[in-house]
Amino acid sequence: MIGHEIVQETTNKIFQIKDRLKAARDRQKSYVDNHRKPLEFYLGGRVLLKVSPWKGVVRFGKNSKLAPRFVGSFEIIERVGLVAYRLKLSQELNGVHDTFHVSNLKKCLADETLYVPLEEIQIDDKLHFIEEPVEIMNREVKRLKHSRIPIVK
C-alpha cells in the first residue's frame, strides 16, 4: 500500500465510525424521548420550586430526609426562552434569582381556597406548633410499666 491509499482508507474508516456513532446516539435519544414529556406551564399559573439538597440545608434549617423537597407555591410571571420561567418570589427568597429551568419546577395542584394564612398559626420559639383545645371530650390514664401517662381527647 502506498501512503495515499492508507490515508484514504483511514479517512473512510473515520467517516464510517462517525456514522455508526451518530446512529447509536440517535437510537439512544429516541429511547429517552419515549419516557420524557415536555413540561410547559401557563402564565399566571402556580408552581412549586425544587430545593437543592445542599442549599436547602442552609435556607430552611433542616438537614436530613425531613428537609422540604419543594417550596412554594409561586406565580409564573413570564416565560424566558424555551425551557425557563420567571417566578414571583416571596420576601423570604429575595436573595435568590427569579428565573428557573423547568426541571426545577413542579405544577402546584393545591386548591387556592384551602390556603391557611400564616398569621393564624401559632409557633413557639423552638418552632413547635401551639394547639389550644376547644373542648375536652374524654380523659384516660395509660399505664406503661411503672409510669402513668394521662391522655386527653
Short mmCIF file of the C-alpha atoms (twelve columns), coordinates in Angstrom:
data_MODEL
# 
_entry.id   MODEL 
# 
loop_
_atom_site.group_PDB 
_atom_site.id 
_atom_site.type_symbol 
_atom_site.label_atom_id 
_atom_site.label_alt_id 
_atom_site.label_comp_id 
_atom_site.label_asym_id 
_atom_site.label_seq_id 
_atom_site.Cartn_x 
_atom_site.Cartn_y 
_atom_site.Cartn_z 
_atom_site.pdbx_PDB_model_num 
ATOM 1   C CA . MET A 1   0.000   0.000  0.000  1 
ATOM 2   C CA . ILE A 2   1.098   3.464  -0.794 1 
ATOM 3   C CA . GLY A 3   0.812   6.377  1.672  1 
ATOM 4   C CA . HIS A 4   -2.067  7.985  -0.259 1 
ATOM 5   C CA . GLU A 5   -4.144  4.774  -0.125 1 
ATOM 6   C CA . ILE A 6   -3.552  4.428  3.644  1 
ATOM 7   C CA . VAL A 7   -4.738  7.988  4.223  1 
ATOM 8   C CA . GLN A 8   -7.825  7.406  2.038  1 
ATOM 9   C CA . GLU A 9   -8.676  4.149  3.818  1 
ATOM 10  C CA . THR A 10  -8.212  5.751  7.266  1 
ATOM 11  C CA . THR A 11  -10.432 8.662  6.250  1 
ATOM 12  C CA . ASN A 12  -13.145 6.256  5.059  1 
ATOM 13  C CA . LYS A 13  -12.947 4.320  8.346  1 
ATOM 14  C CA . ILE A 14  -13.280 7.572  10.331 1 
ATOM 15  C CA . PHE A 15  -16.421 8.536  8.369  1 
ATOM 16  C CA . GLN A 16  -17.835 5.043  8.891  1 
ATOM 17  C CA . ILE A 17  -17.168 5.242  12.645 1 
ATOM 18  C CA . LYS A 18  -18.769 8.714  12.846 1 
ATOM 19  C CA . ASP A 19  -21.886 7.478  11.022 1 
ATOM 20  C CA . ARG A 20  -22.231 4.489  13.340 1 
ATOM 21  C CA . LEU A 21  -21.771 6.671  16.446 1 
ATOM 22  C CA . LYS A 22  -24.436 9.089  15.163 1 
ATOM 23  C CA . ALA A 23  -26.840 6.197  14.555 1 
ATOM 24  C CA . ALA A 24  -26.237 4.854  18.077 1 
ATOM 25  C CA . ARG A 25  -26.663 8.342  19.581 1 
ATOM 26  C CA . ASP A 26  -29.946 8.875  17.707 1 
ATOM 27  C CA . ARG A 27  -31.222 5.458  18.786 1 
ATOM 28  C CA . GLN A 28  -30.431 6.181  22.463 1 
ATOM 29  C CA . LYS A 29  -32.066 9.615  22.174 1 
ATOM 30  C CA . SER A 30  -35.249 8.053  20.811 1 
ATOM 31  C CA . TYR A 31  -35.344 5.653  23.790 1 
ATOM 32  C CA . VAL A 32  -35.005 8.509  26.261 1 
ATOM 33  C CA . ASP A 33  -37.551 10.695 24.456 1 
ATOM 34  C CA . ASN A 34  -40.174 7.955  24.828 1 
ATOM 35  C CA . HIS A 35  -40.007 8.362  28.626 1 
ATOM 36  C CA . ARG A 36  -39.874 12.147 28.726 1 
ATOM 37  C CA . LYS A 37  -42.758 14.517 28.458 1 
ATOM 38  C CA . PRO A 38  -42.259 18.200 27.722 1 
ATOM 39  C CA . LEU A 39  -43.066 20.414 30.701 1 
ATOM 40  C CA . GLU A 40  -44.955 23.583 29.917 1 
ATOM 41  C CA . PHE A 41  -46.668 25.948 32.320 1 
ATOM 42  C CA . TYR A 42  -49.037 28.793 31.562 1 
ATOM 43  C CA . LEU A 43  -48.533 32.393 32.612 1 
ATOM 44  C CA . GLY A 44  -50.253 33.221 35.871 1 
ATOM 45  C CA . GLY A 45  -50.158 29.551 36.900 1 
ATOM 46  C CA . ARG A 46  -48.700 28.376 40.191 1 
ATOM 47  C CA . VAL A 47  -45.682 26.096 40.560 1 
ATOM 48  C CA . LEU A 48  -43.576 24.592 43.332 1 
ATOM 49  C CA . LEU A 49  -39.839 25.247 43.349 1 
ATOM 50  C CA . LYS A 50  -37.384 22.393 43.866 1 
ATOM 51  C CA . VAL A 51  -34.951 22.954 46.729 1 
ATOM 52  C CA . SER A 52  -31.365 21.880 46.186 1 
ATOM 53  C CA . PRO A 53  -30.376 19.445 48.959 1 
ATOM 54  C CA . TRP A 54  -27.281 21.462 49.859 1 
ATOM 55  C CA . LYS A 55  -28.828 24.906 49.581 1 
ATOM 56  C CA . GLY A 56  -31.951 23.702 51.366 1 
ATOM 57  C CA . VAL A 57  -29.887 22.844 54.447 1 
ATOM 58  C CA . VAL A 58  -28.875 26.454 54.960 1 
ATOM 59  C CA . ARG A 59  -32.051 28.204 53.908 1 
ATOM 60  C CA . PHE A 60  -34.681 26.009 55.575 1 
ATOM 61  C CA . GLY A 61  -32.769 24.818 58.623 1 
ATOM 62  C CA . LYS A 62  -33.325 21.071 58.205 1 
ATOM 63  C CA . ASN A 63  -30.510 18.862 57.037 1 
ATOM 64  C CA . SER A 64  -31.858 15.372 56.517 1 
ATOM 65  C CA . LYS A 65  -34.614 13.461 54.843 1 
ATOM 66  C CA . LEU A 66  -37.088 15.763 56.585 1 
ATOM 67  C CA . ALA A 67  -35.910 18.784 54.608 1 
ATOM 68  C CA . PRO A 68  -38.536 20.013 52.124 1 
ATOM 69  C CA . ARG A 69  -38.108 18.868 48.532 1 
ATOM 70  C CA . PHE A 70  -40.272 21.645 47.089 1 
ATOM 71  C CA . VAL A 71  -41.249 25.072 48.412 1 
ATOM 72  C CA . GLY A 72  -43.876 27.454 47.219 1 
ATOM 73  C CA . SER A 73  -46.293 27.921 45.520 1 
ATOM 74  C CA . PHE A 74  -45.141 30.769 43.291 1 
ATOM 75  C CA . GLU A 75  -46.834 32.555 40.416 1 
ATOM 76  C CA . ILE A 76  -45.324 32.412 36.920 1 
ATOM 77  C CA . ILE A 77  -44.671 35.918 35.608 1 
ATOM 78  C CA . GLU A 78  -43.175 35.177 32.188 1 
ATOM 79  C CA . ARG A 79  -41.558 32.530 30.039 1 
ATOM 80  C CA . VAL A 80  -37.867 33.044 29.325 1 
ATOM 81  C CA . GLY A 81  -36.715 31.112 26.276 1 
ATOM 82  C CA . LEU A 82  -37.990 27.580 25.663 1 
ATOM 83  C CA . VAL A 83  -37.191 25.932 28.992 1 
ATOM 84  C CA . ALA A 84  -37.114 28.632 31.676 1 
ATOM 85  C CA . TYR A 85  -39.684 30.635 33.618 1 
ATOM 86  C CA . ARG A 86  -39.536 33.766 35.764 1 
ATOM 87  C CA . LEU A 87  -41.374 33.472 39.083 1 
ATOM 88  C CA . LYS A 88  -42.780 35.993 41.519 1 
ATOM 89  C CA . LEU A 89  -40.876 35.026 44.681 1 
ATOM 90  C CA . SER A 90  -41.816 35.836 48.265 1 
ATOM 91  C CA . GLN A 91  -39.788 38.117 50.557 1 
ATOM 92  C CA . GLU A 92  -38.023 35.148 52.232 1 
ATOM 93  C CA . LEU A 93  -36.374 34.317 48.897 1 
ATOM 94  C CA . ASN A 94  -35.365 37.841 47.893 1 
ATOM 95  C CA . GLY A 95  -31.681 36.821 47.546 1 
ATOM 96  C CA . VAL A 96  -32.490 34.101 45.009 1 
ATOM 97  C CA . HIS A 97  -32.518 34.687 41.255 1 
ATOM 98  C CA . ASP A 98  -36.097 34.618 39.962 1 
ATOM 99  C CA . THR A 99  -35.555 32.602 36.731 1 
ATOM 100 C CA . PHE A 100 -35.635 28.782 36.894 1 
ATOM 101 C CA . HIS A 101 -35.308 25.862 34.488 1 
ATOM 102 C CA . VAL A 102 -38.392 23.644 34.056 1 
ATOM 103 C CA . SER A 103 -36.559 20.718 35.685 1 
ATOM 104 C CA . ASN A 104 -36.630 22.707 38.969 1 
ATOM 105 C CA . LEU A 105 -40.372 23.379 38.783 1 
ATOM 106 C CA . LYS A 106 -43.378 21.228 39.581 1 
ATOM 107 C CA . LYS A 107 -47.001 22.026 38.877 1 
ATOM 108 C CA . CYS A 108 -48.862 23.095 42.001 1 
ATOM 109 C CA . LEU A 109 -52.075 21.104 42.361 1 
ATOM 110 C CA . ALA A 110 -53.199 22.766 45.586 1 
ATOM 111 C CA . ASP A 111 -56.561 24.469 45.790 1 
ATOM 112 C CA . GLU A 112 -56.206 28.200 46.462 1 
ATOM 113 C CA . THR A 113 -59.377 28.213 48.571 1 
ATOM 114 C CA . LEU A 114 -57.806 25.817 51.115 1 
ATOM 115 C CA . TYR A 115 -54.895 28.157 51.851 1 
ATOM 116 C CA . VAL A 116 -54.273 28.729 55.591 1 
ATOM 117 C CA . PRO A 117 -52.806 32.167 56.370 1 
ATOM 118 C CA . LEU A 118 -49.590 32.017 58.370 1 
ATOM 119 C CA . GLU A 119 -50.852 34.678 60.772 1 
ATOM 120 C CA . GLU A 120 -53.425 32.239 62.209 1 
ATOM 121 C CA . ILE A 121 -50.814 29.564 63.028 1 
ATOM 122 C CA . GLN A 122 -49.073 29.965 66.380 1 
ATOM 123 C CA . ILE A 123 -45.497 28.725 66.692 1 
ATOM 124 C CA . ASP A 124 -43.256 28.985 69.763 1 
ATOM 125 C CA . ASP A 125 -39.554 29.929 69.797 1 
ATOM 126 C CA . LYS A 126 -38.482 26.310 69.080 1 
ATOM 127 C CA . LEU A 127 -40.760 26.154 66.018 1 
ATOM 128 C CA . HIS A 128 -43.314 23.860 67.662 1 
ATOM 129 C CA . PHE A 129 -46.962 24.188 66.724 1 
ATOM 130 C CA . ILE A 130 -49.103 25.508 69.601 1 
ATOM 131 C CA . GLU A 131 -52.521 23.912 69.867 1 
ATOM 132 C CA . GLU A 132 -55.286 25.249 72.040 1 
ATOM 133 C CA . PRO A 133 -58.008 22.722 72.857 1 
ATOM 134 C CA . VAL A 134 -61.566 23.757 72.155 1 
ATOM 135 C CA . GLU A 135 -63.247 21.016 74.188 1 
ATOM 136 C CA . ILE A 136 -62.119 18.050 76.307 1 
ATOM 137 C CA . MET A 137 -64.125 15.034 75.203 1 
ATOM 138 C CA . ASN A 138 -62.535 12.207 77.178 1 
ATOM 139 C CA . ARG A 139 -59.757 11.523 79.702 1 
ATOM 140 C CA . GLU A 140 -57.929 8.315  80.473 1 
ATOM 141 C CA . VAL A 141 -54.654 7.178  82.036 1 
ATOM 142 C CA . LYS A 142 -52.465 4.644  80.257 1 
ATOM 143 C CA . ARG A 143 -50.054 2.547  82.277 1 
ATOM 144 C CA . LEU A 144 -46.683 1.704  80.811 1 
ATOM 145 C CA . LYS A 145 -44.592 -0.472 83.152 1 
ATOM 146 C CA . HIS A 146 -44.145 1.786  86.200 1 
ATOM 147 C CA . SER A 147 -45.312 5.077  84.732 1 
ATOM 148 C CA . ARG A 148 -48.723 6.553  84.094 1 
ATOM 149 C CA . ILE A 149 -49.460 8.645  81.016 1 
ATOM 150 C CA . PRO A 150 -52.523 10.910 81.069 1 
ATOM 151 C CA . ILE A 151 -54.310 11.093 77.705 1 
ATOM 152 C CA . VAL A 152 -56.824 13.799 76.857 1 
ATOM 153 C CA . LYS A 153 -59.033 13.636 73.763 1 
# 
